[in-house]
Structure formats: structure tokens, C-alpha cells
């Protein structure tokens, strides 16, 4: 070759080299658009140590840092913190897919605790109310065969409900729920882990495979309230804490190795018993992960316990337990959020004990405090005493509570309205005298009335008169709120039934009556019965086929003491009951009227209907 040819060849080689370099840079830039690599942080004391000690120590530390850099985690969006930041307020779809019974199998378990089958209409209603995240508790063991395979029909049903949530552009959490807990097969003990490790792993392998291609808005949660072999809710031993950590690690490892979108899916891990006590959160270890900032810690805080729980009906104020509530929320911040670990309260709530004002002030403080700490909350709704949505009537049961949650979660300051609407004469009560007072004002006979803008439109007019009259009519009937109806079906004794709402009443249809009269019940709850007072009770009733069943006025807690009973002879034709009951026991602020619809002697299938239930205090 001559010099000219040599020059041309050299130029061609240089051009090819530049082209290859440009391609590499373009690919590098493209990768940077998809992920941001985060360098490892070396603590100051570790940096000091690197400058001292012998050479071998320095080499060991260098190798450790090099290994950390090689295994350094890539930051994928959205991070766990991004997701927590985006969640406004969450809702639990409790006592549905997590329900279980030894006498009910297959897809029927979804309704065996008394809630109707989940529909997209229900999820649409929750979305429309302002919630943007739903936790869907799921129990799996009763849908698995001897080889730990989950039944296809059950997995399909879970997926159908997940799709209801995601189709609404909401975050969805699925978990392993009543597989843990006081009756669960999975325990925080070494012996139990040895026996059930593969079963737990198999559940998550199958869930991860089915939902592997789902988007980031689907989150997996390791388990629910895991307990040791002694069902310890407080003061767990070191072993229980260690096994909880080990199970969380197994969960993370199993999901990550499943591939697909699970490589970077955000995961939720729970503390022992989902507790937030100091010893429990101190004993928690965040699992190691293969991707950066993709783990959220969850705990459940029902505090003050006696105020929030249905087991203590006489505790209707919460101020005494405020310190405990504050300490639990503060623990979540100190041990997690303050250390850069996003956290949520996966369950919280307080039952209605005819204590509206206290419940509202508690909720306002609770959500406001958590929001200030960057902790998002999920209301526990079991379709019964904790319900804020009535799944049977498809109506919002607690609009004020929802308004408080949304306002405080968004950083607002909800103003608690303590106006006693209808108290026209300002004496602290609302009765027929107030209606007369309002009517006089509207006729121009008096110049002023208080608290009578019933619809809050700024004007007191005939519409407010109508609203007050309706309010007094409803107040006279202690059973005027359809949201206070509930049902009990003891599937453990083989009972199978479903309650539905009809115009001015309820109906229960049973395919199996169980063993005892109380194995199937319809109850109107939240009655306040005053000692020495008499009450007129009236309702229409029918049943098919004709058979006899009792009803009771009784406690709705504790020993469920009965104050009054009467047996009804049901027929297909509508009948009328009227009677008077006098409360001879101490005042009960949490009573109920219960219609027993069970017993082995009954002919099933059958139905029972109660209409126009009225209980009026006699003057």
C-alpha cells in the first residue's frame, strides 16, 4: 500500500471508532433515562476507620465497599416513598376474601361472614368517595390442595377484585391474611417456620407468578397479624421477633426471584402482630432487597384500645388513652419514617358507640397526626361495626367520618360542627317544641330562632321546617337508620345465609340453619335503653315456609344478656307484632333487637322478612 491508501484506511478506522463510541453513549443515556444509579453511603465513623489500622483491615474494608458498589442498588421509579406520598387515604375491604369457615368451601367463603359478594359498583363507590388506595385482605389456606397449589377459581376471583381496584386507577394491596393470627397456621416460632416455610413460600410464588405483569399500583404485603405459638399480642420474645424478620425476608426474596415486574414492585412488610409498641418496632429488621427504596413498613394502631374496640361498649371517650396513641404513632416515625423508611397504618378504626362527637374528634386528631409524620392510614371496614360503606344498601354509611379523613389527609383543618340542628329555642335538646318555635318564626310571630338552617344553605325557610319534622319523626323511632342493621351467620356450625335490605326492612335467606337459634341472626344495633323507661315495639313479619323463631332485646356485647324475648310464628302472609317492653335493668347504651333465624329443627331453605321496625320510648 502507498501512503495515500494508508491515510484513507486510518481515517476509515477513526470514523468507525467514533461511530461505535456514539452508539455506546446513546445506549448509556437511554439507560440513564430508565434508572438512576445511587452510590453507596459510607458512614463518617467508617471513613475514619479507613484511615487507621493495619493494611489488611484497610484491604478488607476496601473489598467490602467494592462489593457493595458492585451489588449497589438501582433506583427505579416509583419508589416506596413516591407511592406513600401519592396515597391520600386507604380503605380495607375486610371480611370478604379473608373470610373462612370449616364448613364452607370454594368461592362461597367470600360471603360466609355475612358480607355480600364484592362488586365493581362497591369499588366505584369507594373511589367516588375520595379514597385512592384499597387493601384487599385474602386468606389462602382454605383454597389450597395437599401440594400447596392454590385453586384456580379462587386465584381468578382474587384477580377479578384486584382488577376492580386497578381499573379505578387506585393502589391495591393484597396479602396473606387469616393464614396468620390467633387461629392461623403460620406462626412466629422456629418450630412452625420449619414446618410451614415451604407452604408460605409457595403461596407467594403463585401470587407473584399470577400478578407478575401487573403495574406498580399493585402492592404485595407479606402477612397480616402474625403471632407466636402462645398468641402473644404484647411483649413477644426474641424468637418471635426474629422469625417475623425471617418471614419478611423470605417474602421479599421469593417475590424478587419470580421475575417480571416483581423485580421492582413495591412490597409491604409487617411488624410482629402488626404492632407499633416500642419493643416490637425496635425488634423489627428491614429485609435486605435487590432494588433500592421499594419497601414499606406497616403496622395496625387501634388506640386507645378500649375506645376503639367493640369489646368495651362503656368506653365512649378517648382522652385518657391519648398518650398511648401518640406514643404508637411516634414509634412509627422514630424507628421508620425518621430513618427514611416509608410507613403506613395498614388498619385503624373505631366502632360507633353512639358517641359521634368523640369519634369525630379522635379521627381528626389521628389522621392529622399521622399525616404530619408522613404516615398514611387505611380504615378497617369489616362491613359491620367498623363500616363506613354499607355494602348491602350500597350507600355511604359515615359521610362525616370520610370528610374528616380526606380533609386531614390532604393537610386541611376540618372544622367539627357542634351545632345542634333543630334546637330552635336553644335549650340543648330537640323536640316537638322546637318545631312549633320554628313554625312561629316562619309565620312572623317571633323574630329569631337558633340552629334551624337544617340544610345549611344560609336561609331558614319551609324546607328547613320539613327537614326538622322528618328529623323528629326519625328520632322518635330508635330503629330509623338502615345502616344499623347487621347479620350473624355461624358458618362454624354449618349455617349458610345472606341478609339483604328491602324497602323499609330486611330479609334473610338461609340454605342451612345451623344448630342453634343464634347461628343465624338479623339485628338492629346501637339502641340506647334507659333504666325504668318503657318502649313500644312494632313491626311486620313474614316467613316461608311457616315455622316459629324467637326475637330478643338484649346486650350487644359481653355476656349478651337478654332483657326481653318473644316467639314469632312466621307465615307467608304478612303479620303484625305490637308490644310494650320496660327496661328494668341498668341503662344500656349498646343494646340491640335480634331476630333469631337458626336452629337444626328448621326446614331449610327458608326466608324471613322484617319490615317497618319501630321502637318508640313512651312518655
Secondary structure, DSSP 4 states (H G I P E B T S, - for coil): --HHHHHHHHHHHHHHHHHHHHHHHHHHHHHHHH-EE-PPP--HHHHHHHTSS-HHHHHHHHHHHHHHHHTPPEE-SSPHHHHHHH---EEEE-SSTT---TT--GGGGGGTTSPPPP-HHHHHHHHHTT--EEEE----GGGB-TT-PBPHHHHHHHHHHHHHHHTTT-EEEEE--TTSSTT-S--SSHHHHHHHHHHHHHHHHHHHHHTTTS-TTEEEE--SS---TT--SSS--HHHHHHHHHHHHHHHHHHHTT-GGGGT--EEEE-GGG--SHHHHHT--PPP-SSBS-EEEEEE---SHHHH-TT-TT----GGGHHHHHHHHHHHHHHTGGGT--EEEEEE----SS-HHHHHHHHHHHHHHHHHTT-EEEEEE-SSTT-SEETTTTEES-HHHHHHHHHHHTT---------TT-TT-SS--SHHHHHHHHHHHTTSSS--SS--TT-SS--SHHHHHHHHHHHHHHHSTT--GGGEEEEE-GGGT-EEEEEEETTEEEEEEEE--SSGGGEEEEEEEEEE-TT-EEEEEEEEEEES-EEEEEEEEESSTT--EEEEEEEEE-SS-EEEEEEEE--SS-EEEEEEEEE---TTS-SSEEEEEEEEEEEE--
